[in-house]
Amino acid sequence: MLANAIGTGPSTARGQIVVNERTTVATGNAFAQFVDGRRIEGNRYGMSNAVHMAANLADPDTGAVGSVLASTPNGTETSTLATFNSLTNAVASCIASAANCTSLFRATAPPGGPPPSSVLQAVANIVKYPSYPAGRAVLVDPVFQLSQLAPINQPALTHSPTNWLLFLKFTGGAHSYQDADNLMNGPGNFAIDEQGFVWVNDNAVPEPPDEFACAGRRLLKFTPWGESAPGSPYFGGGLSGAGYGITLDPSGRVWIGNFGFQDPPCNLLPFAVPHDSLPAPHDSVSVFRPDGIPLSGIGGYTAGGISWPQGTVSDRQGNIWIANCGNDSVTKLPGGDPGQAINIPLGPTPEAEHPQMKPFGIAVASDGTVWVADNRSNTVSVLSPQGEVVATLPGTYRGKTVLSHPVGNAADIEGNIWVANSDWLDSPCPTRGDLGAHADPSITLYQKDTRTPYPGSPFTGGGLTLPWGIAVDGDDTVWVFNFGDVPPPGTSNDAPTGISRFCGVSTRQCPKGMKVGDAISPSTGYTSDALARITGGQIDPSGNIWLTNNWKLVANPFKNPFGNAIVVAVGAAGPLKTPLIGSPVPFAKLRR
C-alpha cells in the first residue's frame, strides 16, 4: 500500500505523489512511526502489522473507505469516520492547490521543527502531534480549516476536534449492542505477543444490558489488525472473572489473574456453570499455551496464597509475580512453576478479608526489582528479584503527597517506574472503604537508583481523569489510560473519556522545550466517543495503542455495567518489542 500511495496518481506540491486522499491518510497513519528521516532496522512485524491495520481505514487497492471503518461498531456510530474524512478532505485541498499544500506543510511542522516536504510526512506528523497547540496566534486549527475547503468526503467534522487520532472500535463482530452472544464483556487488560497478536482478559460473561453479569470465563485473542483470532475465545483453566492481571512469559504462555469480578447479585445465585459454584473463586491464576489450550486445571493454580489477584507479570527469567489485593501480599511462581510458589507478605498480616494495603499494579524494572502499587495504603512496595521486600515507599515525600489511591504502574526504558494515581479507587477485594475525592489525579515517577520521586512529581494535567492503567512507549513517552470522571451520587456523566500523554525521562521525542513530566496531550486529553471507561492499555510493534472499553460511562453496578469493546488508537505511539517483559524495549533500532 505504501508503494501505491506514493507511486502513482496526480502530482502535488514538492513532488509528492498520491493515489488518492483516503489511501494517503491511511498510509500516513500506518507509517507515522517509520519516517522522520530515520532508518529503521530489526522490525520483523511492525510495518506488516501497520499496513494491515491501515487497511481497516482505506482499501489499499481502491482507496475507498475500509470496511472496518465504514461499518458497525464504527461507521456513523462514532466520530472516527468523520475525523478520517476530514483528514482526507485536508489532503484533497492540497491535491487541488499547491498553495494549500504549503499551508498543510506549515500547519503540520513538528513543534520547533521544519515543515514536512511531502503529504505522507504531513499526515504522519498529524498522528505524532494530533492536537493543535493551545496559545498559538491562529486560534482555529489550520488542518481543520483546510478540511473545509474541499469537503468532498462525507460525513466529515463540522467543528475542530480536540485531536486527530483515529480510534477504531472492535467488538468481535458487526455489532454494538450488548447481548449474550457478544464476544466480550468487560475487557480488563492486554498482553501482546511477538507477532503482535493481542490477548485480552474478560471480566464478565456477556449479557444484555439489563441482566446480571457473572464472572467471566473466557480468554480472548485478536489478530494484530483487530479480528477475533481463529479459535478464540478460549475456555477452561480455572478462569474466573479475570480483572487487571494478564501477562506473557518468555516461552509464550499466557497467565491470567482470577480476581473473580462479577455483579454483586451473582453472589446470591446458587450455581453458574457445571463445577463452578458461586460466589466466583478469587484465589487462582490460569495459564494457557500459545495455541489457547489451558495448562492449569479446573480450579486454576492456587498455591502461594493467591487472593483476589490483580496485576500479574512475568520477569525475563520466567518468574511469575502476582499482586494479591485480598491479603496484602505478592505470590512468586519461580520459573512459572506453581509447585514452588511462595507467598511474600508486604506488611502485617491483615484480618481475613480486610486488606489494608491492597496491592494492585505490579511492574518489573530493568534491574529485576518488582514494584507494587498499593492501592489502599498509598504506598509502593519494592521487592528484590529474589522476593525480599527491600523498601516500602510512603505516600508523602518531603511533605508533599506523591501517591493517592494508586492503581497501575509501568517501567520506562531505563527502569524507572511510573505510577498512576487515581485519587479515587479503593479496590473491592473484597471490601471497599472510603473512595477518594478524584479531584487531584496525577502520575508519579520514581527514580530507579534512589527510589525517590523525580523532581516535580506528581505530574498533572494532560486530561487526566481518574487514571487507571499506564504504559511507556518506544519513544519513552508515557501514556495514561483514564477511567473517566466519576459523577456525584444520583447524577449521570456521559462525557467522553480519553488517554493522556506525558514526556518521559528521555525527552528527545517530546515537543521542543518540554521537560520530564510535562503533558503533551491537551487539557482535554485525547478524547473520543469511541471510548468508554478505560482500565488497561498496551502498545504493539506498530505503535498502535490497544484500549479497553471496560465499563460504561453511565453504569448500574448491579446490572451489567461492563463495556463490550476494545479500541485501537492507530499509530499513535512509539513501537515496542513484544511481549512486554520487564522494562520496555523500543522495537525499531533507529540510526541517523
N, C-alpha and C positions, 0 to 999 in steps of 0.2 A: 504494500500500500504506500510506503514511503516513496518508492520509485514512481508509482502512479502520480503521487501528489506533487512531485517536483519535476517530473519528466515530460509532461505533455500539457497542452492547453494554452490558453491565451496568456500573453506576457503581461507582467505588471511592473511596477517601478523597480528599478535597480536589478532587473534581470530575473526576479523571482517568477517561477512558473508554477501554476496550479492546475489541477484537473477540474475542480470546482470548489466553491467556498465550503461546502459541507465536509468534503474529504480533507481539505486543508486544516480545518478546525479539529477534526478527529485526530489527524496525524500529529498536529501540533500538541494536542493533549497527551498523546502517547509518547511523543518524542521529547517532552518537556525536560526530562531528566537526562537526556542523552545528547545535548547540544552545548551551547555556550562556549564554543571554541576549544573544547577539551576532547582528548582522545580517551576512549574507554576500552579496557581490556578485561577479560575474565568473566563477563556476564553471560552465562550459558543460557539462561532462561528469561532474563528481564525483558529484552526487546521483543522476543517472540510473544511473551505474555502480554506485553503492552499493545502490540498490534492486534491480538485477538480481542482485548478489551476495547480498543478503539473501534473495532468493527461493530460493537454494540451501539456506537454513536452514529456511524456512517458506513454504508455498504462500500467496501473498497473497490468494487467493480463499477458500480453505477454512480456512487456519490449520493444516493438517496439516504434519507434518514434511516438509521439502523433499526431493525425490527424491535430490539430490546427497548431503545429509547422511545419508539413510537407507540408502544403497546403497554397495557396494564401489566404491572402496577406503576409504570411510568406514564408516558403519553401526556394527556392533559390533566392527569390526576396530581401532578406536582409541577413546579415551575422549571424543572430541569430542561424540558424540551424547549420552552420559551427562551430560556437562557442560552441554550445551544443555538437556536435560530437567530437570536440577536447577535451572537458572535459571528455566525455565518453572514449575517447582513453587514456587519462591520467589514468583513473581508470582501464582500461583494462591492462595497463602496470603494474599496481600494482597487479592485479589478477595473472598476468603471473610470477611475480618475487617478492619475499619478499624484496629484495634489493631496487626495485623500490618503494615499499610501504614505506620503510624507507625514501626514497628521497621525496616522496609525503608528508609524515607527516612533514618532516623538512621544506619543502617549504611552507606548509600551517599553520605553527605555527603563532598564532596571534602576532602582534608586542609586544615584551617584555614578551611573554607568552610561556608556554611549548608546544611542538608538540602535535597534537591530537593523540588519541590512536585507532581511527577507521576511516575507509574510509568515513562513513557518516559524522563524525565530520569534517574530512578534507574538504569535499565538502561544508559543512555549513560554514566553515571558509573562503573558497574562496568567498562565497556570501557576508559575512560580510566585508571582506577585498579584494575587487575584483581587485585591481591594484597592480602589483609588485612594491615595493618601489624603487624610484629612489635613486641612490647613493650607492646601495649595491655593494659589491665586485664582485659578479656574475652579469654580465650585462644582460644576457638573462634570461627571466622569466623561472624558472625551471619547472613550470607546463606546459608551452608550450613545453619545451624540452621533458618532459615525454610523451606528446601527440604525439610526432613524432616517438616514439619507436615502437608503435604498432598501426599504423593509420588504423585500420580495419573499422571504421565507416566514411563514406564519404557522402557529401562533408565536408571537415574539413579546418581549417585555415592553410594558408601557411606562415603566419608570426605572430609574437607575438601581441596580441591585447592590446589596452590601458586599457581594463578592461574585466572581465569575467562575468559581469552581463548579464542576458538573458532578452532581450526586445521583448515581444510578441506584435504583431500588430493586432488590431481588426478594421474592417470597418463595421461590421454588416452583413457580408456575405462573400462568397468566391470570392472576387474581390478586385482589387486595383484601377482600372481605375475610374476616376470621370465621373458620368453621372447623369441624372435626377432621376434615380431610386435608387440612393445611400440612405443610412440611414441618413447620417450626412454630414455637410459641415461647417467647421469652429468650431469644439467643443471648448468652451472657458474655462470652469472650471467645477469642480465636487462638489457634496455633497454625502456622503456615509452614508447609514442608519445603524441601529443597527445590521441587519443581514449581512451587507456587500454588499448589492445591491447598485449600483453606478448610481446616477442621473447626467445627463450632459446637460448643456445648449448648444445651437447651434446658431452660428452667422447668417447663411445664408441658403437659400433654395438650396438643391442640384441641381447642373447644370453641364454640360460638361465643360471642362477647358476653352473653348473659348467663353463662354456665360456670360452675366451679371448675378451676383448672388445677388438677392434682400433679404430683411430682413427675417431671419429665423423665422418660426412659429411652431416649434415643440420642445417638451421636450423629452429627451431620458432616458431610464433606461436599465442598464445592470446587468446581474447576477454577483455574485462575481467571476466567472471564465470567464467572458467576452462575453457571449452570449447576444444577444438582448433579454430583458425580455419579457414575454408574455404581449401583449397589447401595447408595445412600438413601435413607438413613440406616444406621446400624443399631442393633439392639443387643441386650444381654449384658454380661459382665458386671451386674450389680448396679447399673446406672440408676440414680435416684435423685432427681431434682438438682442436677449439677448447677452450680452458681457461677462463680468467677474463675474457678480453677481449671485450667487446661494447659497442657504442655506436650512437646515432643522431646524424646530423649535422643541421644546420638545414634541409636540404632533405628530410629524412625517410629518407635512405638508411641502411641497416644495415651496420655494419662489424664484422668478427669477426677476432680474432687467432688464427691457426692454430698452437697450441702443439704439436700432434702427439701428444696424450695417447693412450696405449694400454697394455694389459697387456704386460709385458716379453716373454712368449713370442711376441708378434706380430712382433717384430723378426727372428725366425728363420724366419718363413713366407716363401715365395717371392713371392707376389703377393696383392693384395687384390682390388679391383675393377678392371675394364679401365682402363688408362692410369695406375694408381696403384701404383707399386712400394713395397715395404716395405723398411726401416722407413718409417714415415709421414714426410712432409716437415714441417719445423719452421721454415719460413722465409718465411711469407707472411701477408697479410691478405686476406680476401674481402669483397666489397661487393655488396649486393643492393638493388634498387629497393624502394619501399614495397609493391609488389604481389608481392614474392617472387622476381622474376626476377633472376638473377645478372648483374652487370655485369663482374665480374672473370672471367678465363679459367680454363682447367682447372687451372693452377698457382697461381692467385691472383696478387696483386701482391707482388713480392719486392724491388723497388728500395728502396734506403735502408738496406741492411744488416740487414734484419729477421732475428732469430734467437731461436727459442723465445719468441715473443711472449706476454706475459701482459696486464696492463692495457692497454686500448685505449680512448681517449676522444677526443671532439671538443670543440673550443672554440667560442665563439659566432661566430667568423669562418669556421667550417667547416674549420679546420685539424685534421688527424687526428694524434694523438700516440700512439706505441706504445712500451711498455716492453719492451726486448729482454733477457729474462732470460739468454739464452745468450751475450751478448758485451758486457755492461756498457754499454749504450748506449740511446739513445732515437731512434726514427725519427719525423721530421715529414713529413707529406704536406701541403704548403701548399695550402689550398683543396680538400683531398681529391684532389689531382692526383698520381698516382704518378710521372708524368713529371718532377716537380720534387722528388722525395723527397730528403731529406738525412739523413745519419746524424750523431748528436751523441754523441760519447763522454762518459761520465760520470766516467771516471777513466783510468788507464793501460790500454793495450790488453792484454787478458788473453791468456794462452796459449789456443790453439784448444780449444774445448770445456771450458775450465776457468775460467768466470767467477768473479770474486772479489767482485762487488757484488750480482749477481742482482736487477736492477730488477724489481719485481712490481706493486704497486699504483701507479696514476697518477691524479691529480686536478687539475683546473683551478680556480684560485681566482678571486674576483671581479675582481681586477686583471689577469687573464690569465696570471699566472705558473703554471707547471706544476710540481707537486710529485710526486716519485717516491719510493716506499718501497723501499729497497734491502735485500732480504731477508737476504742473507748478510753484508754488511759492517756491518749495524746502523747505517745512516745514512739520511738523507733528502737527496735532491738537489733543488735548486730551479733551474728554468730560466726565463729571461725569455720573454715572448711571441714574441720573435724566434728563440729557440732557443739562447741562450747560457747556459752553466752559471754561475749567479751565486752559488751557495752550496752547500756540502756540509755538512750539519748532522750533528755527531757523535752517537754513541750515549750519551754521557755529558754531563751539564751540571752544572757546579759540584759535581763529584764524585759525582753521582747517576746511575744507569743510567736512561735515559729511552726507549731503543729496544732491543728484544730480539726478534730474528727477526721483523721487521715484515712484514705481508702486505698487507692492504687499507688504503686511506686515503680520506678524503672531505672536501670543503669544507663549511663551515657557511654559513648565510645571509649572514654578514658577510665571508666569505672566509678565515676561519681554517681550519686543517687539522687533522683528527683522524686518528690512525694506530692501527691495531690491532696490538698486539704479541703474537704467538703464543707466544713464548718456546720455540718448538719447531721450526718448519718450516725446512728447508733445501731449497728447491725443486729437483726433479730436472731441471735444464735445462743440460746433460743429466746431469751428475754430481751426486751428493748427498754432502755431507760429514757431519760430526757433527750429529746432531739435538740440540736443546736439551732442557732438563730439564722443560719445560712446567709448572713449579712456580709461576711468577710471571706469569701472563697479565695484561695491562693495556692501557690505551689512553692515548695521549699527545696533548695539544692544543698545537699551535703557533700562536702569535700572528702574524697576517699582517704587521703593521707591523715588529716587531722580529725575527721568525723565531726567537724563543726559546720554550721550553716555558712554558706557562701555569703560574703558581704552583700547586704541589701535584701537577703531573704527575710520573710517570704515575699514573693513577687505576685502582683495583682494585675488586673486589667485584662485586655485581650478578649473580653467576652466571657470570662469565667462565670459560670452559673452552676454551682454545686458540682465541681469537678470530681470525677469518679476514676476512670482509667487514665493512663498516661503512657506515652511511648516516645522514644528518641529515634530520629530517622538517620539515614546515611549521610546527611549534611550536619549532623549533631544538633539539629534544631528539635525543639520539644513540642509535642502535640498533646493536647489535653482534651479529654472526651467528657462532655458535660451532661449530667443527668437533667439539668434544666431547673428553672425557677420552681420553687415549691409554693403553692398558693396558701394563703391563710385558710384555716378551717371554714368550711361552708362556702367556699368560692371555687371557681374553676380557672384554669390557666391553659390556654391553648397556644401560647406564644411559641414560635419556632425555636428549636434548640439548635446548638451548633458545636463546633470544635474551635479550640483556641491554639495559638501558635506563638512560641517564645524563642528568643535567641538562647542557644546553649553556650557551653564553655568555649567551644570553637565558634567564633563569630564570622568566619570567612564567608559563609553563605548567607549571612544576615544582611539586610539593607544597610547601606553605608551609614556610619555614625551610630549604629545601635550597639549596645553592650549586653553583657550576660544578664539574662532575666528580663530584658525589655520585651514587651508584647509586640509581635509582628502583626498579628490579626487585629482588626479594628475593635472598638469598644463593644460592638455587637457580637463579636466572634464571626466565624464563617458559618452563617446560618442557612438553613434550607427547610422548606416544608416537606421534603422527603424524609426528614429525620424526626424520630420520636425521642424518648429519653434514652440516652446512651450510657452503657456501663463499661464496655470494653472496646478496644480498637487495636489493630495491628497493621504493620506496613509490609508490603510484599516486595519481591525483587524488581518490580516495575515502578515502584513508588506510589502505587495505589494504596489508599488508606481504607481498610475494612472496618465498618462501624456497626454496632448492634442497635437495632430498634428494640430495646429490651422491655420497655414499659410505655404504656400510653401516656400522652400529655395530660389527659384528663382520665383518671382511672378510679374504679371502685376496687379497693384491695381485696374484697370478698368475692368478686365475680370477674375472673379472668382479666386482670389489669395488664397483661403482658402484650408486647408487640409481636408481630408475626413477620418481620422482615430484617434483612441486613442491607446496608447501604455502602456503596463504594464511592469515595471521592477520587475521581480518576486522575492519576498522575500528579497528585498534589505534593508528595513528599520525596525525600531523597531515598533511593532504593536501598534495601538491606539484603544481606545474605541471610537466607532462611535455611533451616529453622533458627529462630532466635533462642540461643542457649548461652546464658551469661550476658556479658556486655555486647551491644550490637556491633556488627561488622558491616561497613559500607560494602555493597555488592560491587559497585563499579570501582575499579582501580583507575584513578584519574591521573593523567600525565599531560602537562602542558606541551 
